[in-house]
Amino acid sequence: RRNYALALERSSFKNRGSQYTNLGVNMRCAKEDQSSVTVTLHYLSSGGSNLRFILRKQEFLIPVILIARALVNCTDKEFYQRIMQYDVHNTFVSTRIETLLRDANAMFPKYTLDDYRAYLGNKFRGFLPISDRTSDVEAGILFIKRNIFVHTENFNQKLDSLVHCLR
């Protein structure tokens, strides 16, 4: 299935590391030209999540909150409400979101939208068809467009897809 989130329980997910659980959400995202990128959201026993994708036959795992903050400029409260969707009685989801936000603030304190994009652009610069004159922010934007939820057109839709997988 294309562009459809599929929740999976696979024992092989645990082999990725000590904090990885057997739970994940897989989505094969296909563009209109039928090229596709498969992303998998791995749930961690600590309450966090990592997004996995393959780029040039290499596997990459990135914290979900890093991707979310590079997509749109929203506060922690807005991000929390976007995921919770006014389901205030769901304590399981709310504790996971709080863990995600707490870990993100510890890893990346007070970064701006451009800081997150520049971080991604700097790390993945070698995988992108760009010149040396391209800034890290532009490289980060290109990286997101080409590798994260490629079936969507804009960054708000990409964040909606990420939130859907988290839920």
MIDOSE-1310 file (N, C-alpha, C; in nm, 2 decimals, decimal comma, always signed):
residues 167
rrny	+0,08/-0,12/+0,00/+0,00/+0,00/+0,00/+0,09/+0,12/+0,00; +0,05/+0,22/-0,08/+0,12/+0,34/-0,08/+0,05/+0,45/+0,00; +0,13/+0,53/+0,06/+0,09/+0,65/+0,14/-0,02/+0,61/+0,25; +0,01/+0,50/+0,31/-0,08/+0,45/+0,41/+0,00/+0,40/+0,53
alal	-0,03/+0,45/+0,65/+0,04/+0,42/+0,77/+0,00/+0,28/+0,82; +0,09/+0,19/+0,84/+0,06/+0,06/+0,88/+0,14/+0,03/+1,01; +0,06/+0,00/+1,12/+0,12/-0,03/+1,25/+0,17/-0,17/+1,25; +0,29/-0,19/+1,29/+0,35/-0,32/+1,29/+0,41/-0,36/+1,42
erss	+0,41/-0,49/+1,45/+0,47/-0,55/+1,56/+0,57/-0,66/+1,51; +0,70/-0,62/+1,51/+0,80/-0,71/+1,46/+0,91/-0,73/+1,56; +0,95/-0,85/+1,58/+1,06/-0,88/+1,68/+1,19/-0,83/+1,62; +1,20/-0,81/+1,49/+1,33/-0,76/+1,44/+1,36/-0,62/+1,47
fknr	+1,25/-0,54/+1,51/+1,27/-0,40/+1,54/+1,35/-0,39/+1,67; +1,34/-0,49/+1,76/+1,42/-0,49/+1,88/+1,57/-0,50/+1,86; +1,61/-0,55/+1,74/+1,75/-0,57/+1,71/+1,82/-0,44/+1,68; +1,75/-0,33/+1,67/+1,81/-0,21/+1,63/+1,89/-0,14/+1,75
gsqy	+1,86/-0,18/+1,87/+1,93/-0,12/+1,98/+1,86/-0,16/+2,11; +1,92/-0,13/+2,22/+1,86/-0,17/+2,35/+1,73/-0,10/+2,39; +1,71/+0,02/+2,34/+1,59/+0,09/+2,38/+1,47/+0,07/+2,28; +1,50/+0,00/+2,17/+1,40/-0,02/+2,07/+1,30/-0,13/+2,11
tnlg	+1,17/-0,11/+2,08/+1,07/-0,21/+2,11/+1,03/-0,28/+1,98; +0,94/-0,37/+1,99/+0,89/-0,44/+1,87/+0,78/-0,37/+1,80; +0,75/-0,25/+1,84/+0,64/-0,17/+1,78/+0,69/-0,06/+1,68; +0,62/-0,04/+1,57/+0,65/+0,06/+1,48/+0,54/+0,09/+1,38
vnmr	+0,55/+0,20/+1,31/+0,46/+0,23/+1,21/+0,54/+0,25/+1,08; +0,49/+0,18/+0,97/+0,56/+0,18/+0,85/+0,47/+0,26/+0,74; +0,54/+0,34/+0,66/+0,46/+0,41/+0,55/+0,55/+0,41/+0,43; +0,50/+0,36/+0,32/+0,57/+0,37/+0,19/+0,51/+0,49/+0,12
cake	+0,59/+0,59/+0,11/+0,54/+0,72/+0,06/+0,59/+0,73/-0,09; +0,49/+0,74/-0,18/+0,52/+0,75/-0,32/+0,48/+0,88/-0,38; +0,57/+0,93/-0,46/+0,54/+1,06/-0,53/+0,46/+1,03/-0,66; +0,42/+1,14/-0,73/+0,34/+1,12/-0,85/+0,42/+1,05/-0,96
dqss	+0,55/+1,06/-0,96/+0,63/+1,00/-1,06/+0,66/+0,85/-1,02; +0,59/+0,80/-0,92/+0,60/+0,66/-0,87/+0,73/+0,63/-0,80; +0,82/+0,72/-0,78/+0,93/+0,69/-0,69/+0,89/+0,70/-0,55; +0,95/+0,62/-0,46/+0,90/+0,61/-0,33/+1,01/+0,61/-0,22
vtvt	+0,98/+0,64/-0,10/+1,07/+0,63/+0,01/+0,99/+0,57/+0,13; +1,04/+0,47/+0,18/+0,97/+0,40/+0,30/+1,03/+0,46/+0,43; +0,94/+0,51/+0,51/+0,98/+0,56/+0,64/+0,91/+0,47/+0,75; +0,99/+0,44/+0,86/+0,94/+0,36/+0,97/+0,96/+0,44/+1,09
lhyl	+0,85/+0,45/+1,17/+0,86/+0,52/+1,30/+0,88/+0,41/+1,41; +0,99/+0,41/+1,47/+1,02/+0,31/+1,58/+0,99/+0,37/+1,71; +0,92/+0,29/+1,79/+0,89/+0,34/+1,93/+1,00/+0,28/+2,02; +1,04/+0,37/+2,11/+1,15/+0,33/+2,20/+1,09/+0,30/+2,34
ssgg	+1,16/+0,22/+2,42/+1,11/+0,19/+2,55/+1,11/+0,31/+2,65; +1,19/+0,41/+2,61/+1,20/+0,53/+2,70/+1,08/+0,62/+2,67; +1,00/+0,59/+2,57/+0,89/+0,68/+2,54/+0,91/+0,76/+2,42; +1,03/+0,76/+2,37/+1,06/+0,84/+2,25/+1,03/+0,77/+2,12
snlr	+1,06/+0,83/+2,01/+1,04/+0,76/+1,88/+1,15/+0,81/+1,78; +1,19/+0,72/+1,70/+1,29/+0,75/+1,59/+1,23/+0,72/+1,46; +1,26/+0,81/+1,36/+1,22/+0,79/+1,22/+1,33/+0,73/+1,14; +1,30/+0,61/+1,08/+1,40/+0,54/+1,00/+1,37/+0,55/+0,85
filr	+1,47/+0,58/+0,77/+1,46/+0,58/+0,63/+1,59/+0,54/+0,57; +1,59/+0,50/+0,44/+1,71/+0,45/+0,37/+1,74/+0,55/+0,26; +1,87/+0,59/+0,26/+1,92/+0,69/+0,17/+2,05/+0,64/+0,11; +2,05/+0,61/-0,02/+2,17/+0,56/-0,09/+2,22/+0,43/-0,02
kqef	+2,13/+0,34/+0,00/+2,15/+0,21/+0,06/+2,21/+0,22/+0,20; +2,19/+0,33/+0,27/+2,23/+0,35/+0,41/+2,11/+0,37/+0,49; +2,10/+0,31/+0,61/+1,99/+0,33/+0,70/+2,02/+0,45/+0,80; +1,92/+0,53/+0,82/+1,94/+0,65/+0,91/+1,82/+0,65/+1,01
lipv	+1,85/+0,68/+1,13/+1,75/+0,69/+1,24/+1,76/+0,83/+1,30; +1,66/+0,90/+1,29/+1,66/+1,04/+1,34/+1,54/+1,05/+1,45; +1,57/+1,12/+1,56/+1,46/+1,15/+1,65/+1,35/+1,22/+1,59; +1,23/+1,17/+1,62/+1,10/+1,23/+1,56/+1,09/+1,38/+1,59
ilia	+1,12/+1,42/+1,70/+1,10/+1,56/+1,74/+1,20/+1,65/+1,66; +1,31/+1,60/+1,62/+1,40/+1,68/+1,54/+1,34/+1,70/+1,40; +1,28/+1,60/+1,35/+1,21/+1,62/+1,22/+1,09/+1,71/+1,23; +1,01/+1,69/+1,34/+0,89/+1,78/+1,36/+0,93/+1,92/+1,37
ralv	+1,03/+1,95/+1,45/+1,07/+2,09/+1,47/+1,14/+2,15/+1,34; +1,19/+2,07/+1,25/+1,25/+2,12/+1,13/+1,14/+2,15/+1,02; +1,02/+2,09/+1,05/+0,91/+2,11/+0,95/+0,84/+2,24/+0,96; +0,79/+2,27/+1,08/+0,71/+2,39/+1,10/+0,76/+2,46/+1,23
nctd	+0,74/+2,59/+1,24/+0,77/+2,66/+1,36/+0,65/+2,66/+1,45; +0,65/+2,57/+1,55/+0,54/+2,56/+1,65/+0,59/+2,54/+1,79; +0,52/+2,59/+1,88/+0,57/+2,58/+2,02/+0,54/+2,43/+2,07; +0,60/+2,40/+2,19/+0,58/+2,27/+2,25/+0,43/+2,25/+2,28
kefy	+0,36/+2,35/+2,32/+0,22/+2,34/+2,35/+0,14/+2,31/+2,23; +0,17/+2,38/+2,11/+0,10/+2,35/+1,99/+0,13/+2,21/+1,94; +0,25/+2,17/+1,95/+0,29/+2,03/+1,91/+0,21/+1,93/+2,00; +0,21/+1,95/+2,13/+0,14/+1,86/+2,22/-0,01/+1,86/+2,18
qrim	-0,07/+1,97/+2,16/-0,21/+1,97/+2,12/-0,24/+1,91/+1,99; -0,15/+1,92/+1,90/-0,16/+1,86/+1,76/-0,16/+1,71/+1,77; -0,08/+1,66/+1,86/-0,08/+1,51/+1,87/-0,19/+1,46/+1,96; -0,22/+1,53/+2,06/-0,33/+1,48/+2,15/-0,47/+1,49/+2,09
qydv	-0,49/+1,59/+2,00/-0,62/+1,61/+1,94/-0,73/+1,62/+2,04; -0,71/+1,69/+2,14/-0,81/+1,71/+2,25/-0,86/+1,58/+2,32; -0,78/+1,48/+2,31/-0,80/+1,35/+2,38/-0,73/+1,36/+2,52; -0,78/+1,45/+2,61/-0,71/+1,48/+2,73/-0,70/+1,36/+2,83
hntf	-0,79/+1,26/+2,81/-0,79/+1,15/+2,90/-0,70/+1,03/+2,87; -0,63/+1,05/+2,75/-0,54/+0,94/+2,71/-0,40/+0,97/+2,77; -0,38/+0,92/+2,89/-0,25/+0,94/+2,96/-0,13/+0,87/+2,90; -0,16/+0,76/+2,83/-0,05/+0,69/+2,76/+0,02/+0,78/+2,66
vstr	-0,06/+0,84/+2,57/-0,01/+0,93/+2,47/+0,05/+1,06/+2,53; -0,01/+1,11/+2,63/+0,03/+1,24/+2,68/+0,17/+1,22/+2,75; +0,19/+1,11/+2,82/+0,32/+1,09/+2,88/+0,43/+1,07/+2,77; +0,40/+1,00/+2,66/+0,50/+0,98/+2,55/+0,53/+1,12/+2,49
ietl	+0,43/+1,20/+2,47/+0,46/+1,33/+2,41/+0,55/+1,42/+2,51; +0,52/+1,41/+2,63/+0,60/+1,49/+2,73/+0,74/+1,44/+2,73; +0,76/+1,31/+2,72/+0,90/+1,25/+2,71/+0,97/+1,30/+2,59; +0,90/+1,30/+2,47/+0,96/+1,35/+2,35/+1,00/+1,49/+2,36
lrda	+0,92/+1,58/+2,42/+0,95/+1,72/+2,43/+1,06/+1,74/+2,53; +1,06/+1,67/+2,64/+1,16/+1,68/+2,74/+1,30/+1,64/+2,68; +1,30/+1,53/+2,61/+1,43/+1,48/+2,55/+1,48/+1,58/+2,44; +1,38/+1,64/+2,37/+1,42/+1,74/+2,26/+1,48/+1,86/+2,32
namf	+1,42/+1,91/+2,43/+1,47/+2,03/+2,50/+1,61/+2,00/+2,56; +1,64/+1,88/+2,60/+1,77/+1,85/+2,65/+1,87/+1,84/+2,54; +1,83/+1,78/+2,43/+1,93/+1,76/+2,32/+1,95/+1,89/+2,24; +1,84/+1,97/+2,21/+1,85/+2,08/+2,13/+1,79/+2,20/+2,20
pkyt	+1,85/+2,26/+2,30/+1,79/+2,37/+2,38/+1,78/+2,50/+2,29; +1,66/+2,55/+2,29/+1,63/+2,68/+2,23/+1,68/+2,70/+2,09; +1,66/+2,60/+2,00/+1,69/+2,61/+1,86/+1,57/+2,67/+1,79; +1,60/+2,74/+1,68/+1,50/+2,79/+1,59/+1,47/+2,70/+1,48
lddy	+1,37/+2,73/+1,40/+1,33/+2,65/+1,28/+1,45/+2,63/+1,19; +1,52/+2,74/+1,16/+1,63/+2,74/+1,07/+1,75/+2,66/+1,13; +1,76/+2,66/+1,27/+1,87/+2,59/+1,33/+1,85/+2,44/+1,31; +1,73/+2,39/+1,32/+1,70/+2,25/+1,30/+1,72/+2,21/+1,15
rayl	+1,68/+2,30/+1,06/+1,70/+2,27/+0,92/+1,84/+2,27/+0,88; +1,92/+2,37/+0,94/+2,06/+2,38/+0,91/+2,13/+2,25/+0,97; +2,09/+2,20/+1,08/+2,15/+2,08/+1,14/+2,13/+1,96/+1,05; +2,01/+1,94/+1,00/+1,98/+1,83/+0,90/+2,06/+1,85/+0,77
gnkf	+2,06/+1,98/+0,72/+2,13/+2,01/+0,60/+2,28/+1,98/+0,61; +2,34/+2,01/+0,73/+2,48/+1,99/+0,75/+2,51/+1,84/+0,76; +2,43/+1,76/+0,82/+2,45/+1,62/+0,84/+2,43/+1,54/+0,71; +2,34/+1,59/+0,62/+2,31/+1,51/+0,50/+2,35/+1,58/+0,37
rgfl	+2,44/+1,68/+0,39/+2,49/+1,76/+0,27/+2,55/+1,67/+0,16; +2,62/+1,57/+0,20/+2,69/+1,48/+0,11/+2,60/+1,39/+0,03; +2,47/+1,38/+0,07/+2,38/+1,30/+0,00/+2,29/+1,38/-0,09; +2,31/+1,51/-0,10/+2,22/+1,59/-0,18/+2,29/+1,65/-0,30
pisd	+2,22/+1,67/-0,41/+2,28/+1,72/-0,53/+2,28/+1,88/-0,52; +2,37/+1,93/-0,44/+2,38/+2,07/-0,42/+2,52/+2,12/-0,44; +2,54/+2,25/-0,46/+2,67/+2,31/-0,47/+2,73/+2,35/-0,34; +2,85/+2,39/-0,34/+2,92/+2,43/-0,21/+2,86/+2,56/-0,16
rtsd	+2,80/+2,64/-0,25/+2,74/+2,77/-0,21/+2,61/+2,76/-0,14; +2,55/+2,64/-0,15/+2,41/+2,62/-0,09/+2,43/+2,62/+0,06; +2,34/+2,70/+0,13/+2,35/+2,71/+0,27/+2,30/+2,58/+0,34; +2,33/+2,56/+0,46/+2,28/+2,44/+0,54/+2,13/+2,44/+0,55
veag	+2,07/+2,56/+0,57/+1,93/+2,57/+0,58/+1,86/+2,53/+0,45; +1,91/+2,57/+0,33/+1,86/+2,53/+0,20/+1,88/+2,38/+0,18; +1,99/+2,33/+0,23/+2,02/+2,19/+0,22/+1,92/+2,11/+0,30; +1,89/+2,16/+0,42/+1,80/+2,09/+0,51/+1,66/+2,09/+0,45
ilfi	+1,62/+2,20/+0,39/+1,49/+2,20/+0,33/+1,48/+2,10/+0,21; +1,58/+2,10/+0,13/+1,59/+2,00/+0,02/+1,59/+1,86/+0,07; +1,66/+1,83/+0,18/+1,67/+1,70/+0,24/+1,53/+1,65/+0,28; +1,45/+1,74/+0,35/+1,32/+1,71/+0,40/+1,23/+1,68/+0,28
krni	+1,23/+1,77/+0,18/+1,15/+1,75/+0,06/+1,17/+1,62/-0,01; +1,30/+1,58/-0,02/+1,33/+1,46/-0,09/+1,32/+1,33/-0,02; +1,32/+1,33/+0,12/+1,33/+1,21/+0,20/+1,23/+1,19/+0,30; +1,15/+1,29/+0,35/+1,06/+1,27/+0,46/+0,92/+1,29/+0,40
fvht	+0,84/+1,19/+0,41/+0,70/+1,19/+0,36/+0,68/+1,26/+0,23; +0,75/+1,20/+0,13/+0,76/+1,26/+0,00/+0,63/+1,27/-0,08; +0,52/+1,20/-0,03/+0,39/+1,20/-0,10/+0,32/+1,33/-0,07; +0,36/+1,41/+0,03/+0,30/+1,54/+0,06/+0,36/+1,65/-0,01
enfn	+0,29/+1,76/-0,02/+0,34/+1,88/-0,10/+0,40/+1,98/-0,01; +0,36/+2,01/+0,11/+0,42/+2,11/+0,19/+0,45/+2,06/+0,33; +0,52/+2,14/+0,41/+0,57/+2,10/+0,54/+0,46/+2,08/+0,64; +0,35/+2,15/+0,63/+0,24/+2,13/+0,72/+0,18/+1,99/+0,70
qkld	+0,17/+1,95/+0,57/+0,12/+1,81/+0,54/+0,21/+1,71/+0,59; +0,34/+1,73/+0,58/+0,44/+1,64/+0,63/+0,43/+1,62/+0,78; +0,41/+1,73/+0,85/+0,39/+1,72/+1,00/+0,26/+1,65/+1,03; +0,16/+1,67/+0,95/+0,03/+1,60/+0,98/+0,06/+1,45/+0,96
slvh	+0,13/+1,41/+0,86/+0,16/+1,27/+0,84/+0,25/+1,21/+0,96; +0,34/+1,29/+1,01/+0,42/+1,25/+1,12/+0,33/+1,23/+1,25; +0,25/+1,33/+1,27/+0,16/+1,32/+1,38/+0,06/+1,20/+1,37; +0,01/+1,17/+1,25/-0,07/+1,06/+1,23/+0,00/+0,93/+1,27
clr	+0,13/+0,92/+1,23/+0,21/+0,80/+1,26/+0,23/+0,79/+1,41; +0,26/+0,90/+1,48/+0,28/+0,90/+1,62/+0,15/+0,86/+1,70; +0,04/+0,91/+1,65/-0,09/+0,87/+1,72/-0,11/+0,72/+1,70
